[in-house]
Amino acid sequence: DGPEAKFARYGFIAQELEKVLPELVRTEKDQKYVVYQDLIAVLTLTSQVQHGLLSEQEKAAQLRAARLDTQARDIARLQRGIAGLTAR
């Protein structure tokens, strides 16, 4: 019960983490513990990969939006052309 006791603390249950990332869990004298330094590296790399994927998806979405704008202009032009033909 030190000065840190009043603050919320977060962590992982070693047995649960071991199921998905066993290399981040160590066992010593029948007690399991998480190697948080390694976990930070894994989470940072995962975040970087996710950021890269998100950037790629954003670029693809922008290209699709530009293509849709072009198609909408083409449709409007064609509709005006059809309207002009039917008015004759």
KOLFIVO-726053 format. One record per atom (N, C-alpha, C): x, y, z negated; residue in one letter. Coordinates in nm, 3 decimals, always signed. Layout:
residues N
[[X; Y; Z]; A] ...
END
This chain:
residues 88
[[+0.082; -0.120; +0.000]; D] [[+0.000; +0.000; +0.000]; D] [[+0.086; +0.126; +0.000]; D] [[+0.146; +0.156; +0.109]; G] [[+0.227; +0.276; +0.120]; G] [[+0.149; +0.387; +0.186]; G] [[+0.216; +0.494; +0.225]; P] [[+0.147; +0.608; +0.289]; P] [[+0.082; +0.571; +0.422]; P] [[+0.129; +0.465; +0.487]; E] [[+0.072; +0.421; +0.614]; E] [[-0.059; +0.345; +0.596]; E] [[-0.093; +0.306; +0.476]; A] [[-0.210; +0.222; +0.451]; A] [[-0.340; +0.290; +0.493]; A] [[-0.344; +0.421; +0.494]; K] [[-0.468; +0.491; +0.528]; K] [[-0.492; +0.502; +0.679]; K] [[-0.394; +0.464; +0.759]; F] [[-0.407; +0.472; +0.903]; F] [[-0.445; +0.336; +0.962]; F] [[-0.526; +0.339; +1.068]; A] [[-0.563; +0.215; +1.136]; A] [[-0.440; +0.158; +1.206]; A] [[-0.424; +0.028; +1.200]; R] [[-0.313; -0.040; +1.265]; R] [[-0.371; -0.138; +1.366]; R] [[-0.301; -0.155; +1.476]; Y] [[-0.348; -0.245; +1.581]; Y] [[-0.239; -0.346; +1.612]; Y] [[-0.281; -0.463; +1.652]; G] [[-0.184; -0.565; +1.686]; G] [[-0.251; -0.679; +1.761]; G] [[-0.175; -0.782; +1.786]; F] [[-0.224; -0.899; +1.856]; F] [[-0.215; -1.020; +1.765]; F] [[-0.304; -1.113; +1.784]; I] [[-0.296; -1.239; +1.712]; I] [[-0.203; -1.327; +1.794]; I] [[-0.093; -1.365; +1.732]; A] [[+0.012; -1.438; +1.804]; A] [[-0.041; -1.565; +1.871]; A] [[-0.126; -1.639; +1.803]; Q] [[-0.178; -1.765; +1.859]; Q] [[-0.261; -1.738; +1.985]; Q] [[-0.335; -1.627; +1.989]; E] [[-0.415; -1.594; +2.107]; E] [[-0.326; -1.547; +2.222]; E] [[-0.229; -1.462; +2.190]; L] [[-0.138; -1.413; +2.293]; L] [[-0.054; -1.527; +2.350]; L] [[-0.022; -1.623; +2.267]; E] [[+0.060; -1.737; +2.310]; E] [[-0.009; -1.817; +2.421]; E] [[-0.141; -1.816; +2.424]; K] [[-0.214; -1.890; +2.527]; K] [[-0.190; -1.833; +2.665]; K] [[-0.172; -1.702; +2.674]; V] [[-0.156; -1.639; +2.806]; V] [[-0.013; -1.593; +2.834]; V] [[+0.061; -1.559; +2.731]; L] [[+0.200; -1.515; +2.747]; L] [[+0.287; -1.580; +2.639]; L] [[+0.310; -1.708; +2.652]; P] [[+0.384; -1.780; +2.546]; P] [[+0.526; -1.727; +2.524]; P] [[+0.586; -1.667; +2.627]; E] [[+0.722; -1.617; +2.612]; E] [[+0.731; -1.495; +2.521]; E] [[+0.618; -1.439; +2.483]; L] [[+0.617; -1.323; +2.395]; L] [[+0.592; -1.359; +2.249]; L] [[+0.583; -1.487; +2.220]; V] [[+0.555; -1.533; +2.083]; V] [[+0.671; -1.620; +2.036]; V] [[+0.714; -1.594; +1.915]; R] [[+0.820; -1.674; +1.852]; R] [[+0.763; -1.744; +1.729]; R] [[+0.821; -1.857; +1.697]; T] [[+0.779; -1.931; +1.577]; T] [[+0.900; -1.945; +1.486]; T] [[+0.879; -1.910; +1.361]; E] [[+0.986; -1.921; +1.263]; E] [[+0.926; -1.969; +1.132]; E] [[+0.973; -2.081; +1.084]; K] [[+0.923; -2.139; +0.958]; K] [[+0.770; -2.150; +0.960]; K] [[+0.717; -2.212; +1.064]; D] [[+0.573; -2.235; +1.081]; D] [[+0.491; -2.106; +1.088]; D] [[+0.554; -1.994; +1.112]; Q] [[+0.481; -1.868; +1.129]; Q] [[+0.509; -1.814; +1.268]; Q] [[+0.405; -1.769; +1.333]; K] [[+0.419; -1.715; +1.469]; K] [[+0.417; -1.562; +1.460]; K] [[+0.495; -1.501; +1.547]; Y] [[+0.494; -1.355; +1.554]; Y] [[+0.515; -1.310; +1.698]; Y] [[+0.467; -1.191; +1.727]; V] [[+0.473; -1.134; +1.861]; V] [[+0.602; -1.053; +1.874]; V] [[+0.669; -1.068; +1.986]; V] [[+0.788; -0.988; +2.017]; V] [[+0.737; -0.863; +2.090]; V] [[+0.708; -0.760; +2.011]; Y] [[+0.643; -0.641; +2.066]; Y] [[+0.731; -0.566; +2.165]; Y] [[+0.863; -0.568; +2.149]; Q] [[+0.950; -0.500; +2.245]; Q] [[+0.931; -0.558; +2.384]; Q] [[+0.922; -0.690; +2.393]; D] [[+0.900; -0.754; +2.523]; D] [[+0.759; -0.728; +2.573]; D] [[+0.663; -0.725; +2.483]; L] [[+0.524; -0.698; +2.521]; L] [[+0.511; -0.559; +2.581]; L] [[+0.582; -0.462; +2.524]; I] [[+0.579; -0.325; +2.578]; I] [[+0.629; -0.325; +2.723]; I] [[+0.736; -0.399; +2.749]; A] [[+0.789; -0.405; +2.886]; A] [[+0.688; -0.467; +2.981]; A] [[+0.622; -0.575; +2.939]; V] [[+0.523; -0.643; +3.023]; V] [[+0.405; -0.549; +3.049]; V] [[+0.357; -0.482; +2.947]; L] [[+0.243; -0.391; +2.964]; L] [[+0.279; -0.272; +3.051]; L] [[+0.401; -0.221; +3.039]; T] [[+0.445; -0.110; +3.122]; T] [[+0.451; -0.152; +3.269]; T] [[+0.510; -0.269; +3.295]; L] [[+0.517; -0.318; +3.432]; L] [[+0.377; -0.341; +3.489]; L] [[+0.289; -0.398; +3.410]; T] [[+0.152; -0.421; +3.454]; T] [[+0.084; -0.289; +3.488]; T] [[+0.105; -0.188; +3.406]; S] [[+0.047; -0.056; +3.431]; S] [[+0.100; +0.003; +3.560]; S] [[+0.230; -0.012; +3.586]; Q] [[+0.289; +0.039; +3.709]; Q] [[+0.231; -0.032; +3.832]; Q] [[+0.216; -0.162; +3.823]; V] [[+0.159; -0.238; +3.935]; V] [[+0.015; -0.194; +3.960]; V] [[-0.063; -0.181; +3.852]; Q] [[-0.202; -0.138; +3.866]; Q] [[-0.210; +0.002; +3.927]; Q] [[-0.120; +0.090; +3.886]; H] [[-0.119; +0.225; +3.941]; H] [[-0.091; +0.222; +4.092]; H] [[+0.004; +0.137; +4.132]; G] [[+0.034; +0.123; +4.274]; G] [[-0.084; +0.072; +4.354]; G] [[-0.152; -0.029; +4.299]; L] [[-0.270; -0.084; +4.366]; L] [[-0.380; +0.021; +4.376]; L] [[-0.400; +0.096; +4.271]; L] [[-0.502; +0.200; +4.271]; L] [[-0.470; +0.307; +4.375]; L] [[-0.343; +0.345; +4.385]; S] [[-0.303; +0.444; +4.486]; S] [[-0.332; +0.394; +4.626]; S] [[-0.302; +0.267; +4.651]; E] [[-0.329; +0.208; +4.783]; E] [[-0.479; +0.208; +4.812]; E] [[-0.559; +0.174; +4.713]; Q] [[-0.704; +0.172; +4.731]; Q] [[-0.759; +0.312; +4.755]; Q] [[-0.703; +0.411; +4.687]; E] [[-0.747; +0.549; +4.708]; E] [[-0.715; +0.595; +4.850]; E] [[-0.596; +0.561; +4.900]; K] [[-0.560; +0.596; +5.038]; K] [[-0.654; +0.529; +5.137]; K] [[-0.684; +0.401; +5.114]; A] [[-0.775; +0.329; +5.204]; A] [[-0.914; +0.392; +5.201]; A] [[-0.959; +0.433; +5.083]; A] [[-1.090; +0.497; +5.071]; A] [[-1.093; +0.630; +5.145]; A] [[-0.984; +0.705; +5.138]; Q] [[-0.976; +0.832; +5.211]; Q] [[-0.980; +0.809; +5.361]; Q] [[-0.912; +0.705; +5.408]; L] [[-0.915; +0.672; +5.551]; L] [[-1.056; +0.633; +5.595]; L] [[-1.124; +0.552; +5.510]; R] [[-1.261; +0.513; +5.543]; R] [[-1.354; +0.635; +5.546]; R] [[-1.335; +0.726; +5.452]; A] [[-1.418; +0.846; +5.448]; A] [[-1.396; +0.931; +5.573]; A] [[-1.271; +0.944; +5.615]; A] [[-1.241; +1.020; +5.737]; A] [[-1.303; +0.954; +5.858]; A] [[-1.296; +0.821; +5.863]; R] [[-1.356; +0.747; +5.974]; R] [[-1.508; +0.765; +5.976]; R] [[-1.570; +0.763; +5.861]; L] [[-1.715; +0.784; +5.852]; L] [[-1.753; +0.924; +5.898]; L] [[-1.673; +1.023; +5.860]; D] [[-1.700; +1.160; +5.905]; D] [[-1.693; +1.169; +6.057]; D] [[-1.591; +1.107; +6.115]; T] [[-1.577; +1.107; +6.261]; T] [[-1.697; +1.038; +6.326]; T] [[-1.738; +0.925; +6.270]; Q] [[-1.853; +0.853; +6.326]; Q] [[-1.981; +0.935; +6.312]; Q] [[-1.997; +1.006; +6.202]; A] [[-2.117; +1.089; +6.183]; A] [[-2.120; +1.201; +6.287]; A] [[-2.005; +1.263; +6.312]; R] [[-1.999; +1.368; +6.416]; R] [[-2.030; +1.310; +6.553]; R] [[-1.976; +1.191; +6.582]; D] [[-2.002; +1.125; +6.711]; D] [[-2.151; +1.094; +6.727]; D] [[-2.213; +1.045; +6.622]; I] [[-2.356; +1.013; +6.626]; I] [[-2.438; +1.139; +6.650]; I] [[-2.403; +1.247; +6.579]; A] [[-2.476; +1.374; +6.598]; A] [[-2.461; +1.423; +6.741]; A] [[-2.340; +1.413; +6.797]; R] [[-2.318; +1.456; +6.935]; R] [[-2.400; +1.371; +7.032]; R] [[-2.402; +1.240; +7.008]; L] [[-2.480; +1.151; +7.094]; L] [[-2.630; +1.179; +7.082]; L] [[-2.676; +1.207; +6.962]; Q] [[-2.818; +1.238; +6.943]; Q] [[-2.855; +1.368; +7.016]; Q] [[-2.766; +1.467; +7.011]; R] [[-2.792; +1.591; +7.085]; R] [[-2.797; +1.563; +7.235]; R] [[-2.705; +1.476; +7.280]; G] [[-2.705; +1.440; +7.422]; G] [[-2.833; +1.369; +7.462]; G] [[-2.881; +1.279; +7.380]; I] [[-3.006; +1.207; +7.408]; I] [[-3.123; +1.305; +7.408]; I] [[-3.124; +1.394; +7.311]; A] [[-3.232; +1.493; +7.302]; A] [[-3.234; +1.581; +7.427]; A] [[-3.117; +1.616; +7.476]; G] [[-3.108; +1.698; +7.597]; G] [[-3.160; +1.622; +7.719]; G] [[-3.133; +1.493; +7.725]; L] [[-3.180; +1.412; +7.837]; L] [[-3.331; +1.392; +7.833]; L] [[-3.386; +1.371; +7.716]; T] [[-3.530; +1.347; +7.705]; T] [[-3.610; +1.475; +7.722]; T] [[-3.549; +1.592; +7.705]; A] [[-3.618; +1.719; +7.718]; A] [[-3.637; +1.756; +7.864]; A] [[-3.565; +1.691; +7.952]; R] [[-3.575; +1.723; +8.096]; R] [[-3.699; +1.674; +8.157]; R] 
END
